[in-house]
Amino acid sequence: MKKIFFISVSIIGVIALVFFSAEYWIAYKIKNSLNTRESRNYDLVFEDVDVKLLLGKVDLNHILLVPLHDSLPFELEGSMDRMKMSNVKLLEYIFKKDIEIGELRLENPSFRLIRKDSLTNVKQSSRAFQDVFGDILRRGIIRNFVVEGGNAELLMKGDSLRRFGSFTDLTIYAEGIETDSVLVTNMVPFQLEKIRTGVKNLRIRMSDKQEFRVGSVDFNFTEAYLSLQDISMEFDDEILDYSHQLDYQSDLFEIGIKEVRFDQLDTKSDVYGNWSVISQKMLIDSLVMVDLRNKNKIRVDEERKPMFAGMLSRIPFPLDIDTLQIKNSKITYIEVPNGNQTGGEIRFDNLNAKVTGLITIDSLQKQNQLIMDVNADFMGISPVMAHFTVPYNQEYFSLDLDVSRLNLPQLNPILIPLANISITSGTMRSLKLNMDSRDNSAYSTVQFDYEDLKLEIRKSGQLRGHKHGTASFLANIAIRSDNIPEKNNHRIARFHSTRNQYRGPFNFIWETTKTGLMDITPGGVVKLLSGIGKDSGKGK
């Protein structure tokens, strides 16, 4: 009996010794082979290796990612708590050169990307992470790859390091990786069966005073969608306060978006290198955009602005969106007149739009045109409908715009700060604009039906109720108090106008509308009496 016991113990001891020796040999082999590939760009430096032969698991603990070359336009350093390998064919690895891993998991990796100069573009920076993951995965035959809890700090190198961005909660779930089949369009740069990636709290400094933020990004290869949530681009100070800090006049923009989502996304699109967006459907939900121009500032020489087709041609990557839907949105334009510290605003609430044929690829543009239908509430008081047609083969667009009934005194929040005019009474039945624009001119028709219009010319800089009596009297004599089809003097404005080439197409639409309104009311006399035309010849 004792003999059997001792034999059993000996056998168990031998087996344990074999397993211990095998685990020791595997750990030794990993330490000495992990950083031997000549084409690698990084070394993985770790404290210890924990091998569990029976479970088919290997853990590397407390790892540093050390770059080997300084010829790249960026430096990328990193560390992670643990690199976990599971479903590892350890017995085969004893006799083979390459290790075969069912799943490689990086826990809480932390990266530090340093751009060496301002010429390093965003594409190169984003590809740096792709290169790191590819470098790690080329160290074995790895089927599945997981990253959880990743974060990064983005820095610019100068006299000192300046932080320009960061993100947290990087996640990657990649399945069915073929490391011998390179595919640079994926975050994990290989052919694979499935991939889902995400990141949170992305922040990029656009300038010293403005920051771009994305709350979360989620890309799903299998379901072919990309979702970006809680997007914003805002100034550190209030946008009006910031405009007063500038030396020159410029359009300042702030945006906030609940979600931008691409469905049926072409998964061959190179999101991380040579960007392209090819999708059947794009959704922009709850866009809030503010455009402010402070006319107290000097207007500098500006480049000529293109029309709609020209604006699309400037998008620096291929774009083919079959249908773009914009919903629950709001757009505000604020203009601060010369001599004022605050401005009037034009606002479109509850804006919903459908855009079809959004394309920047030349070969697809030839036989296509962009069509956009917009519905909104003008200043929250009157429904607006607009239909745009934009052919791609010429600098042309057509517009049909219809504004419904409103009480004209409700426009005073716009007119008082911008024109020193208030409306004391009047009802607009409708406003219709038809515009055919070619190159830098347009043939337009404006129908403005209203009744019982009375104005008050205000003294510049005075408070409510301080009117200019003589100017108000003359203005009400000069204008048409009624312009309705039932009366013989009903007027429709038909005219040719020229675009200010230093302003965009939306400014052209606004100026064309004003020209038609002044022709019907007529507004030229009122403009003269209110004094708003005294410096119209300055600048572009």
C-alpha positions as CSV (number, residue, x, y, z in Angstrom):
1,M,0.0,0.0,0.0
2,K,2.8,2.4,0.9
3,K,4.5,1.5,-2.3
4,I,1.4,2.5,-4.4
5,F,1.2,5.7,-2.4
6,F,4.8,6.7,-3.0
7,I,4.5,5.8,-6.7
8,S,1.4,7.9,-7.0
9,V,3.0,10.8,-5.2
10,S,6.1,10.4,-7.4
11,I,4.0,10.5,-10.6
12,I,2.1,13.5,-9.4
13,G,5.4,15.2,-8.5
14,V,6.8,14.4,-11.9
15,I,3.7,15.7,-13.7
16,A,3.8,18.9,-11.6
17,L,7.5,19.3,-12.3
18,V,6.8,18.8,-16.0
19,F,4.0,21.4,-15.9
20,F,6.1,23.8,-13.9
21,S,9.0,23.3,-16.3
22,A,6.8,23.8,-19.3
23,E,5.3,27.0,-17.8
24,Y,8.8,28.2,-17.0
25,W,10.0,27.5,-20.5
26,I,6.9,29.2,-22.1
27,A,7.4,32.3,-19.9
28,Y,11.1,32.3,-20.8
29,K,10.4,31.9,-24.5
30,I,7.8,34.7,-24.5
31,K,10.2,37.0,-22.7
32,N,12.9,36.3,-25.3
33,S,10.8,36.3,-28.5
34,L,8.2,38.9,-28.0
35,N,10.4,41.8,-29.2
36,T,12.4,40.0,-31.9
37,R,10.5,40.9,-35.1
38,E,12.9,43.2,-37.0
39,S,10.1,45.3,-38.6
40,R,8.5,46.2,-35.3
41,N,8.1,49.8,-34.3
42,Y,7.7,49.3,-30.6
43,D,9.0,47.1,-27.8
44,L,6.7,45.7,-25.1
45,V,8.5,45.9,-21.7
46,F,6.8,44.1,-18.9
47,E,7.5,43.2,-15.3
48,D,6.5,39.5,-15.3
49,V,4.7,36.7,-17.1
50,D,2.1,34.5,-15.5
51,V,1.5,31.2,-17.5
52,K,-1.4,28.9,-16.7
53,L,-0.8,25.9,-18.9
54,L,-3.9,23.9,-18.0
55,L,-6.2,26.9,-18.6
56,G,-4.4,28.0,-21.7
57,K,-3.9,31.5,-20.4
58,V,-0.9,33.9,-20.3
59,D,-0.9,37.3,-18.5
60,L,1.7,40.0,-19.0
61,N,1.6,42.5,-16.1
62,H,2.5,46.2,-15.9
63,I,3.5,46.8,-19.5
64,L,5.3,49.7,-21.1
65,L,5.0,50.5,-24.9
66,V,8.4,51.9,-26.0
67,P,8.8,53.5,-29.4
68,L,11.9,52.4,-31.3
69,H,12.1,55.0,-34.1
70,D,12.0,58.8,-34.1
71,S,11.6,59.3,-37.9
72,L,7.7,59.5,-37.7
73,P,5.9,62.8,-37.4
74,F,4.6,61.8,-34.1
75,E,5.7,59.9,-30.9
76,L,3.4,57.4,-29.3
77,E,4.1,56.0,-25.8
78,G,1.9,53.8,-23.7
79,S,1.4,51.6,-20.7
80,M,-1.3,49.2,-19.6
81,D,-2.1,47.2,-16.4
82,R,-2.3,43.9,-18.1
83,M,-2.2,42.0,-21.4
84,K,-4.3,38.9,-21.1
85,M,-4.1,36.0,-23.5
86,S,-6.7,33.2,-23.5
87,N,-7.3,30.0,-25.5
88,V,-3.6,29.9,-26.1
89,K,-2.2,26.8,-27.7
90,L,0.7,26.6,-25.2
91,L,1.8,23.0,-25.8
92,E,2.1,23.7,-29.5
93,Y,4.0,26.9,-28.8
94,I,6.7,24.8,-27.0
95,F,7.7,23.3,-30.3
96,K,6.6,26.2,-32.7
97,K,8.0,29.6,-33.4
98,D,4.7,31.6,-33.4
99,I,2.3,31.7,-30.5
100,E,-1.4,31.1,-31.4
101,I,-3.9,33.0,-29.3
102,G,-7.7,32.7,-29.2
103,E,-8.1,36.2,-27.6
104,L,-5.7,39.0,-26.7
105,R,-7.1,41.5,-24.3
106,L,-5.5,44.8,-23.3
107,E,-6.7,46.1,-20.0
108,N,-6.7,49.9,-19.2
109,P,-4.1,50.9,-21.8
110,S,-3.0,54.6,-21.5
111,F,-1.4,56.4,-24.5
112,R,0.5,59.6,-24.9
113,L,0.6,60.9,-28.5
114,I,3.0,63.7,-29.2
115,R,2.8,65.6,-32.5
116,K,6.2,66.9,-33.4
117,D,5.0,69.9,-35.4
118,S,1.8,71.6,-36.4
119,L,2.0,70.2,-39.9
120,T,1.2,66.7,-38.6
121,N,-2.4,66.3,-39.7
122,V,-5.2,64.5,-37.9
123,K,-5.1,61.6,-40.3
124,Q,-1.5,60.8,-39.4
125,S,-2.3,61.2,-35.7
126,S,-5.3,58.8,-35.9
127,R,-3.3,56.3,-37.9
128,A,-0.7,56.2,-35.1
129,F,-3.1,54.2,-32.9
130,Q,-3.9,51.8,-35.8
131,D,-0.1,51.2,-36.3
132,V,0.3,50.4,-32.6
133,F,-2.5,47.8,-32.6
134,G,-1.1,46.3,-35.8
135,D,2.4,46.1,-34.3
136,I,1.1,44.3,-31.3
137,L,-1.0,41.8,-33.3
138,R,1.8,40.9,-35.6
139,R,3.6,39.2,-32.7
140,G,1.5,36.0,-33.0
141,I,-1.4,34.3,-34.7
142,I,-4.3,36.1,-32.9
143,R,-8.0,35.4,-33.7
144,N,-9.8,37.9,-31.5
145,F,-8.6,41.2,-30.0
146,V,-10.2,43.3,-27.2
147,V,-9.3,46.7,-25.8
148,E,-11.1,47.9,-22.7
149,G,-10.8,51.1,-20.7
150,G,-8.3,52.8,-23.0
151,N,-7.4,56.5,-22.7
152,A,-5.1,58.9,-24.4
153,E,-3.5,62.3,-24.0
154,L,-2.7,64.3,-27.2
155,L,0.2,66.7,-27.1
156,M,1.9,69.2,-29.4
157,K,5.7,69.5,-29.2
158,G,7.2,73.0,-29.1
159,D,9.3,74.9,-26.6
160,S,7.2,72.8,-24.2
161,L,4.5,70.2,-24.5
162,R,1.1,71.6,-25.1
163,R,-2.0,69.5,-24.6
164,F,-4.5,69.8,-27.6
165,G,-6.7,66.8,-27.0
166,S,-7.7,63.6,-25.1
167,F,-10.2,60.8,-25.0
168,T,-11.2,58.1,-22.6
169,D,-13.0,54.7,-22.6
170,L,-11.5,53.3,-25.8
171,T,-13.0,50.0,-26.6
172,I,-12.3,47.5,-29.4
173,Y,-13.9,44.1,-30.0
174,A,-12.5,42.5,-33.1
175,E,-13.2,38.9,-34.1
176,G,-11.9,36.6,-36.8
177,I,-8.7,38.4,-37.4
178,E,-6.4,37.3,-40.2
179,T,-3.0,38.8,-39.4
180,D,-1.6,37.7,-42.7
181,S,-4.2,39.7,-44.6
182,V,-3.6,43.5,-44.2
183,L,-6.6,45.8,-44.6
184,V,-5.7,49.4,-43.7
185,T,-9.3,50.6,-43.6
186,N,-9.9,49.1,-40.1
187,M,-8.8,50.4,-36.7
188,V,-7.3,46.9,-36.4
189,P,-5.5,46.9,-39.8
190,F,-6.3,43.3,-40.9
191,Q,-9.1,41.4,-42.6
192,L,-11.6,40.4,-39.9
193,E,-15.1,39.1,-39.5
194,K,-16.5,41.6,-36.9
195,I,-15.4,44.7,-35.2
196,R,-17.0,47.2,-32.9
197,T,-15.1,50.2,-31.6
198,G,-15.9,53.1,-29.4
199,V,-14.4,56.0,-27.5
200,K,-15.8,58.6,-25.1
201,N,-15.0,62.2,-24.0
202,L,-13.1,63.1,-27.1
203,R,-11.7,66.6,-26.9
204,I,-9.7,68.5,-29.5
205,R,-8.5,72.1,-29.1
206,M,-9.4,73.9,-32.4
207,S,-7.6,77.0,-31.2
208,D,-6.5,78.7,-28.0
209,K,-10.1,79.8,-27.5
210,Q,-12.3,77.0,-29.0
211,E,-12.7,73.3,-28.2
212,F,-14.4,70.5,-30.2
213,R,-16.0,67.7,-28.1
214,V,-17.6,64.4,-28.8
215,G,-19.3,62.6,-25.9
216,S,-19.1,59.1,-27.5
217,V,-18.3,57.4,-30.7
218,D,-19.6,54.0,-31.6
219,F,-18.7,52.1,-34.8
220,N,-20.2,48.7,-35.5
221,F,-18.8,46.8,-38.5
222,T,-21.5,44.1,-38.5
223,E,-24.5,46.4,-38.4
224,A,-22.6,48.9,-40.6
225,Y,-23.3,52.0,-38.5
226,L,-21.3,54.9,-37.0
227,S,-22.8,57.0,-34.2
228,L,-21.3,60.2,-32.7
229,Q,-23.2,61.6,-29.7
230,D,-23.1,64.8,-27.7
231,I,-21.0,66.8,-30.2
232,S,-20.1,70.4,-29.5
233,M,-17.8,73.1,-30.8
234,E,-17.8,76.1,-28.4
235,F,-15.6,79.0,-27.4
236,D,-14.3,79.2,-23.8
237,D,-16.0,82.6,-23.4
238,E,-19.5,83.6,-24.5
239,I,-19.5,83.9,-28.3
240,L,-20.5,87.6,-28.1
241,D,-17.8,88.4,-25.6
242,Y,-15.2,86.6,-27.7
243,S,-16.3,88.6,-30.8
244,H,-15.4,91.8,-29.0
245,Q,-11.9,90.5,-28.3
246,L,-11.1,90.1,-32.0
247,D,-9.3,92.7,-34.0
248,Y,-11.0,91.8,-37.3
249,Q,-14.5,90.9,-38.5
250,S,-15.3,87.2,-39.0
251,D,-18.1,84.8,-38.9
252,L,-17.9,82.9,-35.6
253,F,-19.6,79.5,-35.2
254,E,-20.7,77.4,-32.3
255,I,-22.5,74.1,-32.7
256,G,-24.1,71.5,-30.5
257,I,-25.5,68.2,-31.8
258,K,-27.3,65.4,-29.9
259,E,-26.3,62.7,-32.5
260,V,-24.8,62.2,-35.9
261,R,-25.4,58.7,-37.2
262,F,-24.5,56.9,-40.4
263,D,-26.5,53.8,-41.3
264,Q,-25.7,51.2,-44.0
265,L,-22.2,52.6,-43.9
266,D,-19.7,51.3,-46.5
267,T,-17.4,49.3,-44.2
268,K,-14.6,49.6,-46.7
269,S,-14.4,53.3,-45.9
270,D,-11.0,54.3,-44.5
271,V,-12.2,56.0,-41.3
272,Y,-8.7,56.2,-39.8
273,G,-6.5,57.1,-42.8
274,N,-7.8,58.2,-46.1
275,W,-11.2,59.2,-44.9
276,S,-14.4,58.5,-46.9
277,V,-18.0,58.5,-45.9
278,I,-20.3,56.4,-48.1
279,S,-23.6,55.7,-46.5
280,Q,-27.2,55.1,-47.4
281,K,-28.5,57.3,-44.6
282,M,-27.1,60.0,-42.4
283,L,-29.0,61.5,-39.4
284,I,-28.3,64.8,-37.7
285,D,-30.4,65.0,-34.5
286,S,-30.9,68.2,-32.5
287,L,-28.4,70.5,-34.2
288,V,-28.1,73.9,-32.5
289,M,-25.9,76.3,-34.5
290,V,-25.0,79.9,-33.9
291,D,-23.4,82.2,-36.5
292,L,-22.3,85.6,-35.2
293,R,-20.7,88.5,-37.0
294,N,-19.6,91.6,-35.2
295,K,-19.6,94.6,-37.6
296,N,-17.8,96.8,-35.1
297,K,-14.6,95.1,-36.2
298,I,-12.5,95.9,-39.3
299,R,-13.3,93.8,-42.3
300,V,-10.2,92.3,-43.8
301,D,-9.6,91.0,-47.3
302,E,-11.4,87.6,-47.6
303,E,-11.3,84.9,-50.2
304,R,-14.2,84.6,-52.6
305,K,-16.9,82.3,-51.3
306,P,-18.2,79.5,-53.6
307,M,-21.9,78.6,-54.2
308,F,-23.4,75.3,-52.9
309,A,-21.7,73.0,-55.4
310,G,-18.4,74.7,-54.8
311,M,-18.8,74.4,-51.0
312,L,-19.3,70.6,-51.4
313,S,-16.2,70.3,-53.7
314,R,-14.1,71.6,-50.8
315,I,-14.9,68.7,-48.5
316,P,-11.5,67.0,-48.4
317,F,-12.7,63.4,-48.5
318,P,-15.1,61.3,-50.7
319,L,-18.7,61.7,-49.6
320,D,-21.7,59.8,-50.9
321,I,-24.8,60.1,-48.7
322,D,-28.0,58.8,-50.3
323,T,-30.3,60.5,-47.8
324,L,-29.4,63.1,-45.0
325,Q,-32.1,63.8,-42.4
326,I,-31.9,66.8,-40.1
327,K,-34.4,66.9,-37.3
328,N,-35.3,68.9,-34.1
329,S,-32.7,71.6,-35.0
330,K,-32.2,75.3,-34.5
331,I,-30.1,77.8,-36.4
332,T,-29.4,81.3,-35.3
333,Y,-27.7,84.2,-37.0
334,I,-26.6,87.1,-34.9
335,E,-25.3,90.4,-36.3
336,V,-23.9,93.2,-34.1
337,P,-24.3,96.5,-36.0
338,N,-21.5,99.0,-36.0
339,G,-21.7,101.1,-32.9
340,N,-23.7,98.5,-30.9
341,Q,-22.5,96.1,-28.2
342,T,-25.3,93.6,-28.8
343,G,-27.1,92.5,-32.0
344,G,-30.3,91.3,-33.5
345,E,-30.8,87.7,-34.3
346,I,-32.6,85.7,-37.0
347,R,-33.6,82.3,-35.8
348,F,-35.1,79.2,-37.3
349,D,-36.6,76.9,-34.7
350,N,-37.9,73.3,-35.0
351,L,-35.9,72.9,-38.2
352,N,-36.3,69.6,-40.1
353,A,-34.7,68.9,-43.5
354,K,-34.3,66.1,-46.0
355,V,-31.3,66.1,-48.3
356,T,-30.8,63.6,-51.1
357,G,-27.8,63.1,-53.4
358,L,-25.1,64.5,-51.1
359,I,-22.0,63.6,-53.2
360,T,-18.4,64.9,-53.6
361,I,-17.1,62.1,-55.8
362,D,-16.6,63.5,-59.3
363,S,-17.6,60.4,-61.2
364,L,-20.9,60.2,-59.4
365,Q,-21.7,63.9,-59.5
366,K,-22.1,64.2,-63.3
367,Q,-25.6,62.8,-63.5
368,N,-26.8,63.9,-60.1
369,Q,-28.1,66.9,-58.3
370,L,-28.6,67.7,-54.6
371,I,-32.2,68.3,-53.5
372,M,-33.0,69.7,-50.1
373,D,-36.4,70.3,-48.5
374,V,-36.5,72.3,-45.3
375,N,-39.3,73.0,-42.8
376,A,-38.8,75.4,-39.8
377,D,-40.4,78.0,-37.6
378,F,-39.1,81.5,-38.4
379,M,-38.4,83.2,-35.0
380,G,-40.7,80.6,-33.5
381,I,-43.7,82.5,-34.9
382,S,-44.3,81.5,-38.6
383,P,-43.8,78.3,-40.5
384,V,-41.2,78.3,-43.3
385,M,-40.8,75.9,-46.2
386,A,-37.9,75.9,-48.7
387,H,-37.0,73.7,-51.6
388,F,-33.5,73.8,-53.0
389,T,-32.1,72.2,-56.2
390,V,-28.4,72.2,-56.7
391,P,-26.9,70.5,-59.9
392,Y,-23.3,69.4,-59.5
393,N,-22.1,70.3,-63.0
394,Q,-22.5,74.1,-62.7
395,E,-22.5,76.9,-60.1
396,Y,-26.3,77.1,-60.1
397,F,-29.1,76.6,-57.6
398,S,-32.8,77.2,-57.6
399,L,-34.9,78.0,-54.5
400,D,-38.6,78.2,-53.7
401,L,-39.2,79.6,-50.2
402,D,-42.6,80.2,-48.5
403,V,-43.1,82.0,-45.2
404,S,-46.6,81.8,-43.7
405,R,-48.8,84.4,-42.0
406,L,-47.4,86.4,-39.1
407,N,-48.0,89.7,-37.2
408,L,-45.2,92.0,-38.4
409,P,-44.6,93.7,-35.0
410,Q,-43.2,90.3,-33.9
411,L,-40.2,91.1,-36.1
412,N,-39.1,94.1,-33.9
413,P,-36.4,92.0,-32.1
414,I,-34.7,91.8,-35.5
415,L,-35.4,95.3,-36.8
416,I,-34.7,97.4,-33.8
417,P,-31.1,96.5,-33.2
418,L,-30.2,96.0,-36.9
419,A,-32.1,99.0,-38.5
420,N,-33.4,101.4,-35.8
421,I,-36.9,100.6,-37.1
422,S,-39.9,99.2,-35.3
423,I,-43.2,98.1,-36.7
424,T,-46.2,99.4,-34.8
425,S,-48.9,97.5,-36.8
426,G,-49.2,95.2,-39.8
427,T,-50.0,91.6,-40.8
428,M,-48.0,89.6,-43.3
429,R,-50.2,87.2,-45.2
430,S,-47.4,85.5,-47.0
431,L,-43.8,85.9,-48.3
432,K,-42.7,83.9,-51.3
433,L,-39.3,83.9,-52.9
434,N,-38.4,82.2,-56.2
435,M,-34.7,82.4,-57.0
436,D,-32.7,81.0,-60.0
437,S,-29.0,81.7,-59.4
438,R,-26.3,81.2,-61.9
439,D,-22.6,81.9,-61.1
440,N,-22.7,85.2,-59.3
441,S,-26.1,86.6,-60.2
442,A,-29.8,85.6,-59.9
443,Y,-33.2,86.2,-61.4
444,S,-35.7,86.4,-58.6
445,T,-39.4,86.9,-57.8
446,V,-40.5,88.1,-54.4
447,Q,-44.2,88.2,-53.4
448,F,-44.8,90.0,-50.1
449,D,-48.5,90.3,-49.2
450,Y,-49.2,92.4,-46.2
451,E,-51.7,95.0,-44.8
452,D,-52.0,97.9,-42.3
453,L,-48.2,98.4,-42.2
454,K,-47.0,101.3,-40.0
455,L,-43.4,102.0,-39.0
456,E,-41.6,104.0,-36.3
457,I,-38.1,105.3,-36.9
458,R,-36.1,105.2,-33.7
459,K,-33.4,107.5,-32.6
460,S,-30.1,105.6,-32.8
461,G,-29.0,104.4,-29.3
462,Q,-32.2,105.5,-27.6
463,L,-34.4,103.3,-25.5
464,R,-37.8,101.9,-26.5
465,G,-40.3,104.8,-27.1
466,H,-37.8,107.4,-28.2
467,K,-38.9,107.7,-31.8
468,H,-37.7,110.1,-34.5
469,G,-41.1,111.9,-35.1
470,T,-40.3,113.5,-38.5
471,A,-38.6,110.5,-39.9
472,S,-41.4,108.2,-38.8
473,F,-44.0,110.5,-40.4
474,L,-42.1,110.6,-43.7
475,A,-41.5,106.9,-43.7
476,N,-45.2,106.1,-43.3
477,I,-46.0,108.4,-46.2
478,A,-43.4,106.7,-48.4
479,I,-44.2,103.1,-47.8
480,R,-47.2,101.1,-49.1
481,S,-49.3,100.4,-46.1
482,D,-51.1,97.5,-47.9
483,N,-49.9,95.2,-50.7
484,I,-52.6,92.5,-51.2
485,P,-54.0,90.9,-54.4
486,E,-57.5,92.4,-53.8
487,K,-56.2,95.9,-54.4
488,N,-55.2,97.3,-57.8
489,N,-51.8,98.4,-56.7
490,H,-50.7,94.9,-55.7
491,R,-47.0,94.6,-56.5
492,I,-44.7,91.6,-57.1
493,A,-41.0,92.3,-57.3
494,R,-39.1,90.7,-60.3
495,F,-35.5,91.7,-60.6
496,H,-31.9,90.7,-61.4
497,S,-29.3,90.8,-58.6
498,T,-25.6,90.3,-58.3
499,R,-24.0,88.3,-55.5
500,N,-21.2,89.7,-53.2
501,Q,-18.6,87.1,-54.0
502,Y,-17.1,87.5,-50.6
503,R,-20.3,86.2,-49.0
504,G,-21.8,82.7,-49.2
505,P,-25.1,81.6,-50.8
506,F,-27.2,82.0,-47.7
507,N,-26.1,85.7,-47.5
508,F,-27.1,86.0,-51.2
509,I,-30.5,84.6,-50.4
510,W,-30.9,87.1,-47.5
511,E,-29.8,90.1,-49.5
512,T,-32.1,89.0,-52.4
513,T,-35.0,88.8,-50.1
514,K,-34.3,92.3,-48.7
515,T,-34.0,93.7,-52.2
516,G,-37.5,92.4,-53.0
517,L,-39.0,93.7,-49.8
518,M,-37.6,97.1,-50.3
519,D,-38.8,97.2,-53.9
520,I,-42.4,96.4,-52.8
521,T,-42.7,98.5,-49.6
522,P,-40.6,100.6,-51.0
523,G,-37.8,100.3,-48.5
524,G,-35.2,102.6,-49.9
525,V,-36.7,105.7,-48.4
526,V,-37.1,104.0,-45.0
527,K,-33.5,102.8,-45.2
528,L,-32.3,106.4,-45.8
529,L,-34.4,107.9,-43.0
530,S,-33.3,105.3,-40.5
531,G,-29.6,105.9,-41.4
532,I,-28.7,102.3,-41.8
533,G,-27.3,102.9,-45.3
534,K,-24.8,105.6,-44.2
535,D,-21.7,103.2,-44.3
536,S,-22.9,100.6,-46.7
537,G,-20.1,101.4,-49.1
538,K,-17.4,100.3,-46.7
539,G,-15.7,97.0,-47.1
540,K,-16.8,94.1,-49.3
